[in-house]
Structures are given as C-alpha cells and as structure tokens.
C-alpha cells in the first residue's frame, strides 16, 4: 500500500496516537502495584482502573456524534488535550484519591482518541486502502499491548513511576501538532441530535454503582449509605433506559437487544470485559505483592497474556470457519475457565513459569472469545447496522470490565480488612503489622522482618484468592451463555465480508 505525501504525516500521527492510547492501557497492569505501594490506598486499587474505564467508555458515543457535527480534527485535538493534561496531573498525584481523579480526567480525553482516529483513517483512505490502514491500526494496537508491560517495567526500574504518565505528554503534543497542521477536512453540516441526557444518566448511574460496590467492601452491603447508593444507582439507570427509549439517536440503542444472537454476545461481552480487565489488574498484584516478584517478572506475566491473545485471535477466526459460533465460543470461554482454575490454585511459592503458563492459557482463551464475538456480531446484522452493533459490543465489554473490577476490588478490600482486624487470622503472633501497602513498595518490603512479610503476603494472598474465585465464577457464567448460541456455522464468504468491515 502506497501512502501519498499528503497523507503520510497525518497517517503517522494517527498511528502514534493509537500506540500511545494502547500503551496507556497495557502499561498500567505492570506499574499499578508499585504506585499503590508508594501512594498507599490498596482498598482503592480497583478505582485506578475503573475510573479510567468509566469515563473513556461513556464518552466514546459523544465524541462520535460531535465529530460528525463539528469535524474530526477539532474533536481529536480536544480529546488529546484532555488526555495530555490528565497524564501530566497523574504523574503529579501524591495520593490514590488524586490519582483516581486524574485517571478519570485522562479517560475523558482517551475516549476520543481511538474512535476518531479510526474515523479519520476512513475519511483519508478509500476501498482496499481503507481495509489495509485499519489492519495497520490493529497491528500497532497489538504491538503496544505486548510492549506496554515491558516498557512499564523498564520505566519503574530505571526512572520513577510518574514517567509512565509523563511520557504521554511530549508524544501527545507532537501528535496533535502534526495532525493540526497537516490534516485537511471539509466542514460538513450534519443533522445530529446528541444524547447528552442519556450520557449523563449512564455515567452518573454507573459511577454511583461503582461507589456502592467499592465502599461495600469495608462498610458492608447492609450499611445504610450503601443501600441508598444502590437505590440511587438503580434510579439513575432506570432513568437512562427511559430516556433511551424516547430519543431519536440514543447513545445506547436498546433495540439491538431484541436480536437473540446479539443479546447473547453482548451479555458475553460483559463477561469477557470482566475477564480481560480483572486479569490485567489483579494477576500482576499477585506476582508483585504475594510472590514478591520484580517489575520485570510482572511484565513477563502480563506480556504472556498479550502474546497468547494474538495467537488466540488467529485460532478463533479459523475455528469459526471449521465449526459453529457456539463451538468457537465454548472453546474460548472453556480455556478461560481452565485458566481461572489455575488462578484459584496459585500459591506464594508457585514458580513463575507456571504463572506465565496460566497467563498463556488465559490469553489464548480471551483471544479466541474476543474474535468470535466480534465476527459473529458483524456477520449476523445487515451492513447498515454493523458499525452500531460493533460499537455496542465494545461498549458492553468496557462496562463489564468496569463493574467486575470494582466488584472484585470490594471483595479484596473486605478480605484484607477482615484479616488484618482479626487477631486469630493469619497475622496472629506477628505483633502489630505495618500498612499492607508496604508489601508493594520494594524499598519498604526489603526492610520488613520475614515474619511480618510472610503475614502480609498471606493477608493479600487470601484477598486475591477471593478475587480469583469470583473470576472463575464469571468465566463459568460465560460458558453457560455460550452454550445458548446457535450451532450455526459461519460461511467463509460471510467471514470475509466481516473481516473487510473490521478493516483486517
């Protein structure tokens, strides 16, 4: 594929923007345990992921609508500006509460990077070139997913964790400047009605639900304010459904859920999102906190999932050619369930190669399942609904990850708090234990007596065991959903058309 001089600079800028956005997601799995060790606030650990996912997910449809109304370039520059400011502030955070707030701001900007970049690529290139450039975008995303954990390990080891965020600043500014100077687009007027009400209700409802889930880990589900938060979340989400049924262009088209296969795959996407994001959040925490692994060892485990994911994507597409959508989904989620059993059985003394083996099986299953769901969604709907159905699949995946990471975070917080408060628990006989966050800070960890270190590792390991049990439960729910998919094979022609639509 030959890119003309006029398209070269904006194309490179787009690919760099994709790389930065993908790196920011994958790099966090490696560095968050170290950040928590320094800032404290293990009970807020899940919020560092959930806050970013919440704002970056719920703003995607808004960016899309606004890009149609005001143009791609202004909205991309707006998103990149917010992302850069959020990255700068994240590096300056001096507490977990500050980091969570700045991660939410960063997500507000990130919500516009990937969708608008893909849209710009579609504007610049036509026909076969459009499919090829989308393939390049997929390749860049995959490369960033593999390199992210290793780069994060290198930064934390050689420099300091704020540079994980600050590295986005010069790259983001350069990318935005190149795109601002080289991208030429004609202003077009579109009759677009933006569903601001739906976006606000959805964001507020999920945010309140996350507050209730996270705080219930310490306060308990029966606490008065927790019950009130759940009721408020239910009211906001009910209002969201009411609004979506009445606006002409809803942010979340509920009508697509009338299609049986779409309903099952979107429910499956909720499960898949929970499995994806919770594995990247809690498996590194186990390696560094419970096993005492280095940042490089954490990066190896995270990279093993990413590499196997790429392999699983290839396997998934071939399975769909030779078997049914039900069989391919069952294989993918079956592998995830097998890996989940491995997660539940992890011990502090488990060798690193076995932890990586669990990661490989997990990544393989996630790759097969992800490809299967996307291809099925894009194959069973008509062309004019394909973009909407694909966006809904990605939306459900991100929301599932946001909610499940928070549920597991509540379970972790409750288990750790209860264990530390119990004199008859694993901390007995060790005297007054230091802050649980000390086990994640390499410097403080080296100063702890062996008895206290073992006790803290046991407390954190017990909490993460509960997290992995919930992970297994979620994977088994996914298997049940997959069993209800039709045993219908997808033809090679249908898969080819879907691949072109995805840009592969």
Secondary structure, DSSP 8 states (H G I E B T S, - for coil): ----HHHHHHHHHHHHHHHHHHHHHHHHHHHHHHHHHHH--GGGHHHHHHHHHHHHHHTHHHHHHHHHHH-HHHHHHHHHHHHHHHHHHHHH--SHHHHHHHHHHHHHHHTTHHHHHHHHHHHH--HHHHHHHHHHHHHHHHHHHHHHHHHHHHHHHHS-THHHHHHHHHHHHHHHHHHHHH-------------HHHHHHHHHHHHHHHHHHHHHHHH-TT-HHHHHHHHHHHHHHHHHHHHHTTSSS-SS-GGGGGSHHHHHHHHHHHHHHHHHHHHHHHHHHIIIIIS---HHHHHHHHHHHHHHHHHHHHHHHHHHHHSBHHHHHHHHHHHHHHHHHHHHT--TT--HHHHHHHHHHHHHHHHHHHHHHHHHHHHHS-HHHHHHHHHHHHHHHHHHHHHHHHHHHHHHHHHHHHHHH-TTSTTTTS-S---GGGGG-HHHHHHS-HHHHHHHHHHHHHHHHHHHHHHHHHHHHHHHHHHTS---B--HHHHHHHHHHHT-
